[in-house]
Structures are given as C-alpha cells and as structure tokens.
Amino acid sequence: MLISASRILEIHLEMHFGISKFRNVRRFDRQRENGNVYWMKTNMAVFSAVADEAFVRNLVTRGVSHGEISDIYRSQYPHMRGLTERSVRRYCNERSIHRISNDELDLIVEQHILLYGHSYGRRMMQGSIRAQLGITSGAISQKRISEASNRVAPRAFQARTFDTLQRTNPIPYFAPYFGYKGHFDQNEKVAQTFGMTHVVFIDGCSRFVLGSVSMPIKNPILIYEHLFRPALIKYGLFDQIRMDHGREFVLCIFVQELLKRRRFSQRRLPWRQTPSTSNYVAERMWPEVNKRVNYPIKCQLCEIQRQEDVDFAHPVIMFCVSWVTMYVAQDATQHLISSWNHHRIPGPQGCVPVENMTQTSCAVHLPPEMIPSVSEAVRMYEERGGNLARDASFGTDPLVLRPDLIESRERLFFAAQPSGPSIFADVVHGQHQSLKMAILYFIEVTTYLARFLHE
C-alpha cells in the first residue's frame, strides 16, 4: 500500500514529538484555551522535522534573517504548512543558534563596559552594538544583552534594577515626520570651570540626533560651521528649527530665514525661539550626555583640582584643560549619539531613531552650493547690521597666531599620550591619573613652544 508524503511526516511527528491528529490542526486552532499552544508546537515540530541544524546555523552566522530562512524552506517545501518565521526563531532559540554567540556577546559587552562604564542599559547597549555592526535591527535581542550584562557585571546589573527615574516627559508633542521640527540646545555643565560646551541638533519626530559639536564656549560661527551647515548638506532643510533665546543661534536663524522658501511645508514660521522648558525634545538628551560623558569627566577634573597641583585659574592652564577635556570627551560623545540613534525608544510612540528618519524624511535636500559657506553667511549677516562674536576660546592660547606651532603641539601630544578613548576608559572607571598626565603634558608642550614665538 502506498503512503503519502504528508502521512509519513504525520507518523514521524507522532513518533518523535508526541503530536497526533496533525491533519486536524485547524480544528484545534479554534479552541479558545489551548488551541494557540497546540498550533505553535505543531509548527515548531514541522520545521524541526525538515530543518538541518548545521545548515540553519551556517545561515544565521552569515547574517541571514529568520524570515529569509523561512522563505528558503518554504521554497523547498511549497505545500507544507508550519515553516513560519516564528517557528524558525523558536527553533534557533531552543538550540542557541545566534548570529553572535553568547561568548562573543559577553566579550562585546565586557569591552563596552570597559570603554564606556556601567551606565548603558539594554536598550542603549543594543543601539551601540547595532551601530558597531552597521545594522538598524535584529542581530541581538535586548533579553540576550540583559543576560550578558548580568553575567559580565552582576553588581552593576543589579544596581540598575533600582534605577526607577522616570525620564519621559508627558507634555503633548506633535511632529508627524522627519524634518518637521529641528531642535537646538546647549549643555554647559562643564563649561564654567573646565571649558567644554556641547550643542546638539535633534529631529522632533524621530528623536534622531543629526549632529553634535563641542567647543570651549558657545559661539554662533562655530555652531553654524560644525553643526547646522553639515546637517543641512547631509539631511536636508527642516520646515522649522527651534531654540532658546540665546544669541549663539543667530547665524543658524539667519540662514534658515534665507532658505525658508525651499522648505517642504511653508505653513509655519521657519524658526521659533522658546524658553528652555518648552524645548524638551533637545533637553531630553542631556541626562544621557551628563550621565555617560560629562559627569565622569567632571568628577575626575574636580579630583585633580582638589589636589592643587595645577592652577586652574591661570589663563594658559585654563585653555590647556579645556582642550584636553574636549579631546577626551569627543569619542565618548560620538559613541553615545550613535548608540542613541540606533536604540529603540520605548512607549506607544517608540521607534528606532535611524529607522524612523529613513522612513519618514521630508527634509528638502539642497545643492551644497545653495547653502551659504561660513564666510558668506558671516558677511551677509554683518552687512545687514548684525554683530557676531569670533573669539570662542576658554583661557588664553599663547600659540594662537602661529598655526605651525599649534600643529607641532598636537603632533607631539598625540605621539606621547594615550588616545582620547583610552583616557576616557580610565576616567569612566574612576581613575584620573592618565587624564592628569595628559593635562600636565599639554601644559608643558605649550609652555615649551611658546619660547619660539619671537624667533
């Protein structure tokens, strides 16, 4: 007697998995209490019966998604039901088949903690890993990252469970697409004593950070040159930009006004100045920056200051401290922004910023030659009666008029001192020795080269 292929599979499932009545799956699926469980187990058993574990493991390791694996098996078995993406995912989870193994993940998490400390949770660390791998989704779940963090640093993991600070602002906010509103804001937590100011530009819809710049003190020319103009070229012109009432954004406002007729929607004003309390989209970023970058650095700078080995009130030393502080913070700040843009923001309106930016962008891309250069923007603004501050230094740089000596100073410093990320890795774990040695060496090189000013 001939037996059909479906009957052979049914017998195989019954013998190896204890599943009977395979032909009546639809009837069991209608049952309210346990139908879904029966259907899921049956689908899982169907895929297990036909899957080759070594083949599936090879595909996953090469970066093939669960959906693509499901499509492969569906093409091989077109008349067989149960070869769903969910079945593939459960199959891989039960056999610990992952694109990145647990040992590799532990190493990634351990290295991340070594470089950037314990302040990154599962969402932000997932964003960091996605940024490192160059992907926007998939690869490593938050659950696996949480488990790896518990294995690598159990004390820090337990401490995070008691961090119940509510960081979401309940004020209603409307921004339907990328490019609808762009928010500027500055952070001066380290500015007054140690000379480092952060400025960010954030999209209101996606919470995507378009750019960040650090400078000794806030300056309108530097903000336009290093933040707003690069964002216009790379991401496009926004319908509206928002900022507080400070004068540091006047050049950005001026250029936005010049280009206002090129916007996607011209129904609203091209710019608005609001109190900081109303600019909470940008303000929301600062707790992340303070916790992961500013406060670790400032804590160690205060410790160095308490030792009274360095006169922080001397103008030249003020400049040197500011320069080294920004050098140390640069990589950590960029890493934080990259992690933020790739992490999932929770909540009913939550999203991955980089994905939302790609899917909803209505910002208008303009030819670079249409966007005023820095010198053109400054000239046009001042011709219309405006006045711009050009000095953005903190303290005094004795080499400011000698670009050749400035280049020599940086070359000597980079050759003799650890990299910025290496110094920050010490700072974030409470060690200030490398930071202090970098400051002292920069002061020494500056003082030495100042002798050649009159030659």
Backbone torsions as a table, in degrees:
resi	resn	phi	psi	omega
1	MET	NA	133.3	179.5
2	LEU	-80.8	141.0	179.3
3	ILE	-118.1	131.0	-177.9
4	SER	-69.7	160.4	179.6
5	ALA	-63.6	-37.7	-179.9
6	SER	-65.6	-34.6	179.1
7	ARG	-70.7	-37.1	176.6
8	ILE	-61.1	-44.4	178.9
9	LEU	-63.9	-37.9	179.4
10	GLU	-63.2	-43.5	178.7
11	ILE	-64.0	-41.2	-179.8
12	HIS	-62.1	-42.5	179.4
13	LEU	-64.9	-39.7	-178.7
14	GLU	-68.3	-37.7	-177.9
15	MET	-72.3	-42.9	-170.9
16	HIS	-95.6	-25.0	-174.7
17	PHE	-122.1	-3.0	178.1
18	GLY	71.0	25.7	-178.4
19	ILE	-107.0	122.2	179.7
20	SER	-117.1	174.9	179.4
21	LYS	55.8	42.4	-178.3
22	PHE	-60.8	-30.5	-177.9
23	ARG	-73.0	-15.2	-176.9
24	ASN	-106.4	29.6	-178.3
25	VAL	-59.5	-41.0	-177.5
26	ARG	-61.8	-38.4	179.5
27	ARG	-64.4	-42.0	179.7
28	PHE	-70.0	-29.2	-179.1
29	ASP	-65.8	-24.3	-178.7
30	ARG	-79.5	-14.2	-178.6
31	GLN	-69.4	136.2	-172.4
32	ARG	-72.5	-35.8	-169.6
33	GLU	-82.1	-53.8	-173.2
34	ASN	-127.3	14.0	-178.3
35	GLY	-63.8	-42.4	-177.8
36	ASN	-64.2	-39.9	178.9
37	VAL	-64.1	-42.7	-179.7
38	TYR	-63.6	-42.4	-179.8
39	TRP	-63.4	-42.9	-177.7
40	MET	-65.5	-44.5	179.7
41	LYS	-64.2	-38.0	179.3
42	THR	-65.4	-46.0	177.1
43	ASN	-58.7	-42.1	179.5
44	MET	-62.7	-41.4	-180.0
45	ALA	-67.4	-37.4	178.0
46	VAL	-61.4	-47.1	-179.5
47	PHE	-66.7	-39.4	179.1
48	SER	-62.4	-32.0	-177.8
49	ALA	-70.1	-29.6	-174.9
50	VAL	-107.2	-14.0	-173.1
51	ALA	-79.9	145.5	171.8
52	ASP	-102.6	112.6	-173.6
53	GLU	-59.6	-42.5	-179.9
54	ALA	-63.5	-39.6	179.0
55	PHE	-66.3	-45.1	179.2
56	VAL	-63.8	-42.5	179.3
57	ARG	-61.4	-39.6	179.0
58	ASN	-65.1	-41.1	179.4
59	LEU	-63.9	-45.6	-178.3
60	VAL	-63.5	-42.4	179.8
61	THR	-61.6	-33.6	179.6
62	ARG	-79.7	-1.6	176.3
63	GLY	96.0	10.2	177.8
64	VAL	-74.3	132.0	-176.3
65	SER	-75.5	165.1	178.2
66	HIS	-63.7	-37.3	177.7
67	GLY	-64.1	-39.2	178.6
68	GLU	-68.6	-37.2	176.0
69	ILE	-64.3	-40.9	176.6
70	SER	-59.9	-41.9	178.9
71	ASP	-63.4	-37.0	179.5
72	ILE	-62.6	-47.5	-178.6
73	TYR	-72.1	-30.9	176.2
74	ARG	-67.2	-34.3	177.1
75	SER	-70.2	-30.6	178.3
76	GLN	-78.5	-32.8	-179.2
77	TYR	-125.9	72.9	-172.0
78	PRO	-65.5	-23.4	-176.7
79	HIS	-100.6	6.7	-177.1
80	MET	-101.0	131.1	178.4
81	ARG	-93.7	156.1	176.0
82	GLY	102.2	-2.0	-178.9
83	LEU	-90.6	57.3	-173.8
84	THR	-89.4	165.5	177.2
85	GLU	-62.1	-37.5	179.3
86	ARG	-64.6	-38.5	177.5
87	SER	-64.3	-40.0	178.1
88	VAL	-63.9	-42.1	-179.6
89	ARG	-63.0	-44.6	179.9
90	ARG	-67.2	-37.8	176.9
91	TYR	-59.6	-45.5	-178.8
92	CYS	-69.0	-39.1	-180.0
93	ASN	-65.0	-40.7	-178.7
94	GLU	-67.9	-24.9	-179.3
95	ARG	-107.5	12.1	179.0
96	SER	53.6	43.6	176.9
97	ILE	-96.0	109.1	-178.3
98	HIS	-134.5	155.6	176.9
99	ARG	-61.6	-37.2	175.9
100	ILE	-120.5	124.7	-177.4
101	SER	-69.1	166.0	179.3
102	ASN	-62.5	-38.2	178.6
103	ASP	-65.4	-41.8	177.8
104	GLU	-65.8	-39.3	179.1
105	LEU	-65.5	-42.0	176.9
106	ASP	-58.7	-39.9	179.6
107	LEU	-66.4	-41.1	178.6
108	ILE	-63.2	-46.2	-179.1
109	VAL	-64.7	-42.4	179.5
110	GLU	-61.9	-43.1	178.9
111	GLN	-65.9	-38.4	178.4
112	HIS	-63.1	-44.9	179.1
113	ILE	-64.2	-38.6	179.2
114	LEU	-61.3	-39.8	-175.5
115	LEU	-84.9	-36.3	-169.9
116	TYR	-125.2	6.7	174.3
117	GLY	83.5	-169.4	-172.7
118	HIS	-97.9	6.6	-171.7
119	SER	-82.0	-9.2	179.8
120	TYR	-85.4	123.5	174.8
121	GLY	-86.2	-170.1	-173.8
122	ARG	-66.5	-35.9	-179.0
123	ARG	-70.1	-49.4	-178.5
124	MET	-67.2	-35.9	178.2
125	MET	-69.7	-34.8	173.9
126	GLN	-61.4	-42.3	175.9
127	GLY	-61.9	-39.2	178.5
128	SER	-63.8	-43.3	-179.5
129	ILE	-68.0	-39.7	176.6
130	ARG	-60.7	-41.3	179.1
131	ALA	-64.0	-39.7	179.1
132	GLN	-65.9	-38.8	-178.4
133	LEU	-83.1	-10.7	-179.9
134	GLY	73.6	34.2	179.6
135	ILE	-125.8	166.7	-179.8
136	THR	-111.2	-12.9	179.5
137	SER	-160.3	168.2	175.8
138	GLY	77.3	-160.5	177.5
139	ALA	74.8	-63.4	-174.5
140	ILE	-138.1	126.2	-179.5
141	SER	-80.7	159.6	176.4
142	GLN	-64.1	-32.1	178.6
143	LYS	-62.9	-43.6	179.1
144	ARG	-67.3	-37.7	177.8
145	ILE	-65.2	-41.2	177.6
146	SER	-61.1	-44.2	178.7
147	GLU	-64.3	-39.8	178.7
148	ALA	-65.9	-40.3	178.2
149	SER	-62.6	-37.5	178.5
150	ASN	-67.6	-35.4	178.1
151	ARG	-72.0	-41.7	-174.0
152	VAL	-77.8	-44.3	-176.4
153	ALA	-137.7	75.1	-173.6
154	PRO	-62.4	-36.7	-178.9
155	ARG	-65.7	-46.7	178.6
156	ALA	-64.1	-36.2	178.8
157	PHE	-63.6	-44.6	179.0
158	GLN	-65.8	-36.3	179.4
159	ALA	-64.1	-34.0	-179.5
160	ARG	-68.7	-26.0	-179.4
161	THR	-66.4	-20.1	179.1
162	PHE	-96.0	2.9	178.0
163	ASP	-83.6	90.4	-174.0
164	THR	-101.6	17.8	-179.1
165	LEU	-62.1	128.5	177.5
166	GLN	-85.5	117.3	-173.1
167	ARG	-108.3	5.3	-179.3
168	THR	-97.3	140.3	-179.3
169	ASN	-98.1	125.2	-174.5
170	PRO	-81.8	2.1	-178.5
171	ILE	-65.9	132.8	178.9
172	PRO	-60.4	143.7	-177.8
173	TYR	-147.0	141.5	-177.6
174	PHE	-129.7	123.1	173.9
175	ALA	-157.3	97.6	-169.5
176	PRO	-77.2	-17.0	-177.8
177	TYR	-154.2	162.3	177.0
178	PHE	-66.8	126.6	-177.5
179	GLY	104.4	-4.2	-179.7
180	TYR	-72.6	-47.8	176.4
181	LYS	-138.8	136.7	172.4
182	GLY	-120.0	132.7	-173.5
183	HIS	-113.3	128.4	172.0
184	PHE	-102.1	146.5	170.2
185	ASP	-162.0	159.1	179.9
186	GLN	-122.7	154.9	179.2
187	ASN	-126.5	122.1	-176.3
188	GLU	-119.7	31.8	-179.2
189	LYS	-63.4	-28.0	-178.6
190	VAL	-112.9	6.6	-170.2
191	ALA	-77.5	-47.2	-169.1
192	GLN	-65.1	-37.4	-176.3
193	THR	-99.2	-35.8	-170.9
194	PHE	-121.8	0.5	169.6
195	GLY	72.3	54.5	173.3
196	MET	-144.0	119.7	178.6
197	THR	-120.3	131.5	175.7
198	HIS	-100.7	142.1	171.9
199	VAL	-131.3	133.3	-179.3
200	VAL	-125.1	158.7	175.7
201	PHE	-129.5	116.6	-170.9
202	ILE	-125.5	138.1	173.9
203	ASP	-78.8	136.8	-176.1
204	GLY	-74.1	-32.8	-177.3
205	CYS	-74.8	-54.7	-173.1
206	SER	-90.9	-13.9	-171.2
207	ARG	63.8	19.0	178.5
208	PHE	-72.6	130.3	177.9
209	VAL	-86.0	111.2	-177.7
210	LEU	-74.4	-27.0	179.9
211	GLY	-179.5	165.3	178.5
212	SER	-147.8	146.6	177.2
213	VAL	-140.2	140.5	176.2
214	SER	-113.2	139.2	-178.3
215	MET	-149.4	160.6	-178.8
216	PRO	-60.3	-51.9	173.7
217	ILE	-135.7	153.9	-174.5
218	LYS	-64.9	135.4	-175.1
219	ASN	-144.0	128.7	-174.7
220	PRO	-64.3	-34.4	-178.4
221	ILE	-69.7	-44.0	179.6
222	LEU	-66.0	-37.1	179.5
223	ILE	-64.4	-42.6	178.3
224	TYR	-68.3	-42.1	-175.4
225	GLU	-68.2	-43.1	-171.9
226	HIS	-103.6	-6.5	-177.3
227	LEU	-127.9	-61.6	-171.4
228	PHE	-72.6	-47.9	-178.8
229	ARG	-63.5	-45.8	175.2
230	PRO	-59.2	-35.4	178.5
231	ALA	-68.2	-38.8	176.9
232	LEU	-61.4	-43.0	-178.3
233	ILE	-68.6	-41.4	-173.2
234	LYS	-83.4	-40.9	-172.0
235	TYR	-111.9	-21.1	177.8
236	GLY	109.3	174.3	-177.5
237	LEU	-85.4	130.6	179.8
238	PHE	-85.6	154.7	175.3
239	ASP	-64.1	-39.1	-177.8
240	GLN	-151.9	141.4	172.5
241	ILE	-116.1	146.0	-177.3
242	ARG	-128.5	145.8	178.9
243	MET	-159.1	174.7	177.0
244	ASP	-82.0	-168.6	-172.7
245	HIS	-89.6	12.1	178.8
246	GLY	-71.4	156.1	-177.8
247	ARG	-82.9	-3.1	-177.1
248	GLU	-70.6	-12.5	-178.3
249	PHE	-108.4	12.1	-174.0
250	VAL	-64.4	-34.0	-179.6
251	LEU	-72.5	-35.7	175.4
252	CYS	-64.5	-42.4	177.6
253	ILE	-61.1	-42.9	-178.3
254	PHE	-60.9	-45.6	-179.2
255	VAL	-70.0	-38.3	176.8
256	GLN	-60.6	-39.0	178.0
257	GLU	-66.1	-38.8	179.1
258	LEU	-63.2	-35.6	-173.4
259	LEU	-99.6	10.2	-169.3
260	LYS	-62.4	-27.6	-179.1
261	ARG	-77.4	-4.5	178.4
262	ARG	-96.1	0.0	-174.3
263	ARG	-69.8	158.3	177.6
264	PHE	-64.8	-45.9	177.3
265	SER	-126.0	128.9	-177.0
266	GLN	-112.1	21.7	-178.0
267	ARG	-80.0	-17.3	-179.6
268	ARG	-116.0	167.5	177.0
269	LEU	-62.7	145.6	-178.5
270	PRO	-70.3	-19.8	178.6
271	TRP	-153.1	156.1	176.8
272	ARG	-145.7	138.7	173.1
273	GLN	-105.4	125.4	-176.3
274	THR	-130.6	161.6	173.9
275	PRO	-62.3	155.9	-179.1
276	SER	-58.8	-30.7	-180.0
277	THR	-66.1	-20.6	178.4
278	SER	-96.7	-2.1	-178.2
279	ASN	-105.4	44.7	-168.0
280	TYR	-72.3	-17.1	177.3
281	VAL	-61.9	-45.2	176.8
282	ALA	-75.2	-37.5	-179.9
283	GLU	-61.4	-29.8	-179.0
284	ARG	-61.3	-23.2	-177.3
285	MET	-77.4	-25.9	-170.6
286	TRP	-68.9	-35.5	173.5
287	PRO	-57.3	-34.4	177.8
288	GLU	-68.0	-44.6	-179.2
289	VAL	-67.2	-43.3	-178.9
290	ASN	-63.1	-45.3	-175.9
291	LYS	-68.1	-37.0	-171.4
292	ARG	-101.1	-17.1	-177.2
293	VAL	-128.6	-60.6	-170.1
294	ASN	-65.0	-52.1	-173.6
295	TYR	-66.6	-40.8	175.1
296	PRO	-58.7	-41.9	179.6
297	ILE	-69.4	-46.0	-177.8
298	LYS	-63.1	-36.5	179.2
299	CYS	-60.1	-44.3	-179.1
300	GLN	-74.6	-32.8	174.8
301	LEU	-64.7	-39.5	176.6
302	CYS	-64.3	-36.8	177.4
303	GLU	-64.8	-42.3	176.6
304	ILE	-63.7	-40.3	179.4
305	GLN	-64.2	-37.1	179.9
306	ARG	-66.3	-25.8	179.8
307	GLN	-73.3	-16.5	175.3
308	GLU	59.6	27.7	173.9
309	ASP	-84.1	-20.4	-175.8
310	VAL	-124.7	133.6	178.4
311	ASP	-85.6	94.9	-176.1
312	PHE	-71.3	-7.7	178.9
313	ALA	-91.2	-10.7	179.8
314	HIS	-72.5	132.5	-175.3
315	PRO	-57.3	-41.8	-179.7
316	VAL	-67.6	-41.7	179.5
317	ILE	-68.0	-34.6	175.2
318	MET	-58.6	-44.3	178.3
319	PHE	-62.8	-45.5	-177.3
320	CYS	-63.4	-42.7	178.4
321	VAL	-62.4	-42.8	179.0
322	SER	-61.3	-45.3	-177.7
323	TRP	-62.8	-47.5	-178.8
324	VAL	-66.9	-37.8	179.1
325	THR	-60.6	-46.6	178.5
326	MET	-66.6	-34.8	178.1
327	TYR	-62.9	-42.5	-179.0
328	VAL	-71.2	-36.1	-175.6
329	ALA	-80.9	-16.0	-170.7
330	GLN	-59.4	-53.9	-177.0
331	ASP	-66.5	-41.1	-179.2
332	ALA	-62.9	-38.6	179.2
333	THR	-66.9	-44.8	179.1
334	GLN	-64.9	-37.7	177.5
335	HIS	-64.9	-41.3	178.3
336	LEU	-61.4	-44.8	-179.6
337	ILE	-64.1	-43.2	178.5
338	SER	-62.7	-41.6	177.7
339	SER	-64.4	-42.8	178.8
340	TRP	-59.9	-45.6	-176.9
341	ASN	-67.0	-20.7	-178.4
342	HIS	-106.8	-0.4	-179.4
343	HIS	-93.7	160.9	-179.8
344	ARG	-91.3	124.8	175.9
345	ILE	-82.7	124.0	-175.5
346	PRO	-74.7	171.9	176.6
347	GLY	108.3	169.0	-177.9
348	PRO	-62.2	-28.4	177.7
349	GLN	-103.3	18.5	-175.9
350	GLY	-68.1	156.8	-179.3
351	CYS	-164.8	170.3	167.4
352	VAL	-92.4	117.5	-171.9
353	PRO	-52.3	-44.1	-176.1
354	VAL	-67.9	-32.6	177.3
355	GLU	-70.6	-44.1	179.5
356	ASN	-62.7	-40.4	178.3
357	MET	-59.4	-44.6	-178.7
358	THR	-67.1	-38.0	-173.1
359	GLN	-82.1	-27.8	-171.1
360	THR	-117.4	6.5	-171.5
361	SER	-62.5	126.9	171.7
362	CYS	-124.1	12.5	176.8
363	ALA	-65.7	140.6	-174.3
364	VAL	-91.4	117.9	178.0
365	HIS	-79.7	129.9	-178.7
366	LEU	-114.8	150.7	174.0
367	PRO	-60.4	139.1	-178.4
368	PRO	-55.1	-34.6	-178.3
369	GLU	-69.3	-16.5	177.9
370	MET	-80.7	-20.3	-179.8
371	ILE	-89.8	122.8	-176.5
372	PRO	-57.3	137.2	172.3
373	SER	-68.1	172.2	-178.2
374	VAL	-61.4	-47.6	-178.5
375	SER	-64.8	-38.8	178.5
376	GLU	-65.6	-43.6	179.9
377	ALA	-63.1	-43.8	179.4
378	VAL	-63.0	-45.1	-178.1
379	ARG	-62.6	-47.0	-179.1
380	MET	-64.2	-38.8	-179.5
381	TYR	-65.8	-43.4	-178.1
382	GLU	-74.1	-29.7	175.5
383	GLU	-64.7	-25.4	178.8
384	ARG	-92.1	15.1	174.8
385	GLY	95.2	2.9	179.8
386	GLY	-78.1	161.1	179.6
387	ASN	-132.6	126.2	-176.2
388	LEU	-120.3	135.4	174.8
389	ALA	-78.6	132.1	-178.8
390	ARG	-101.4	-25.2	-177.1
391	ASP	-82.3	118.9	179.2
392	ALA	-120.1	19.7	-175.5
393	SER	-85.2	153.1	175.3
394	PHE	-113.5	113.6	-171.3
395	GLY	82.6	-154.2	-176.1
396	THR	-129.6	127.5	173.3
397	ASP	-100.6	110.8	-178.0
398	PRO	-67.1	-15.2	-177.3
399	LEU	-99.5	12.2	-169.5
400	VAL	-60.4	-27.8	-178.6
401	LEU	-94.1	4.6	-178.1
402	ARG	-125.8	87.6	179.3
403	PRO	-57.7	-32.3	179.6
404	ASP	-65.5	-39.5	178.3
405	LEU	-72.8	-33.8	176.0
406	ILE	-63.0	-42.7	177.8
407	GLU	-63.7	-40.9	177.9
408	SER	-63.7	-40.1	179.3
409	ARG	-61.5	-46.9	-178.9
410	GLU	-66.1	-39.5	178.9
411	ARG	-62.7	-44.5	178.5
412	LEU	-64.9	-40.4	-178.4
413	PHE	-66.0	-47.3	-178.4
414	PHE	-64.5	-31.3	-179.1
415	ALA	-75.2	-29.4	-172.7
416	ALA	-100.3	-22.9	-172.9
417	GLN	-111.6	157.5	176.8
418	PRO	-63.3	164.1	178.1
419	SER	-69.2	161.7	177.6
420	GLY	-56.5	-46.7	177.5
421	PRO	-59.9	-35.8	179.6
422	SER	-67.0	-42.0	178.1
423	ILE	-65.5	-42.6	-180.0
424	PHE	-64.2	-34.7	178.1
425	ALA	-61.3	-34.2	174.4
426	ASP	-72.9	-43.1	-176.6
427	VAL	-62.2	-43.5	-174.9
428	VAL	-68.7	-17.3	176.1
429	HIS	-103.9	19.9	171.3
430	GLY	83.4	20.5	-179.5
431	GLN	-114.7	126.7	-174.7
432	HIS	-109.5	-0.4	-173.0
433	GLN	-62.0	-47.2	-178.0
434	SER	-66.4	-36.3	176.6
435	LEU	-64.9	-43.6	-179.9
436	LYS	-64.8	-43.1	179.4
437	MET	-63.7	-37.3	178.5
438	ALA	-64.7	-42.4	179.1
439	ILE	-64.2	-47.3	-179.2
440	LEU	-62.2	-39.3	-180.0
441	TYR	-68.2	-39.7	179.2
442	PHE	-64.7	-39.0	176.5
443	ILE	-63.4	-43.7	-178.3
444	GLU	-63.3	-44.6	-179.6
445	VAL	-66.1	-41.2	179.0
446	THR	-62.4	-44.7	179.3
447	THR	-63.6	-40.9	-179.7
448	TYR	-64.9	-46.5	-177.7
449	LEU	-70.6	-23.2	179.1
450	ALA	-64.9	-19.5	178.3
451	ARG	-67.3	-21.9	-176.4
452	PHE	-93.4	9.7	-175.4
453	LEU	-65.8	-31.1	-175.8
454	HIS	-100.5	12.9	-179.8
455	GLU	-97.7	NA	NA
